[in-house]
Amino acid sequence: MFKKQPRQISKRRSLITRENPMSPISEQFRTIRTNIQYAAIDQDMQVIMTTSSGPAEGKTTINANLAETVGQQEEKVLLVDADMRKPSVHYMFYLANHTGLSNIITKQRDFADVVQSTSNEALDVLTCGPIPPNPSELLGSQTMKHFINEARALYDYIIIDTPPVLAVTDAQIVAGISDGVILVVDSGHTEKEDARKATELLKQSNAKMLGAVLNRQERKTSNYMYYYGG
């Protein structure tokens, strides 16, 4: 749909739903995709935000693989990196991050100039772009709302990656303009109290909680010791 930007060397991470689509892990992502589609029966569920209570719980990996899985169903998908403090979506797809969301919100660039295509024809990626000094203010701006509304007209699904809930207010702000929110929980890392606090904060923003994705849960019946599950 859009012209690719020049690529740069980066720390590429595993996109298992593309590299091994028949694996048990990829099947779990298809289950998550199906659950989201069922949630959309009675109401609009076009803009999905994913976050976690704390750092290093796997939210970006979940987001990237979920977006890839939805795109494999030939639904037009835009994956947005709204983590303007520690962006990492571009690593998942080996993309440049010279320009992106921050340039759009500050009206320096147009969407069509900075969005990037991937090898999945149905999936586009909008990287974070230059890290701004005021992420919360930008994400809560009218320009951000206007951008999301524009994207709704172009894509079937918009999946947004945000910072951890307990660290900063960014996720709460984006939750207010999203149709549904998924909380990523690391089975061996996330404290129950932190997950509870994160859920409460999101609900205070009138977020529609779709549920949680349990990450890195041991699965003894498979050769895969860890998987992503709903």
PyMOL commands that set and color helices and strands:
alter all, ss='L'
color gray80, all
select helices_A, chain A and resi 16-19+24-39+59-72+89-93+101-105+111-114+135-139+142-152+170-175+192-204
alter helices_A, ss='H'
color red, helices_A
select strands_A, chain A and resi 47-52+77-81+116-117+123-126+157-161+180-186+209-218+226-229
alter strands_A, ss='S'
color yellow, strands_A
deselect
rebuild
show_as cartoon
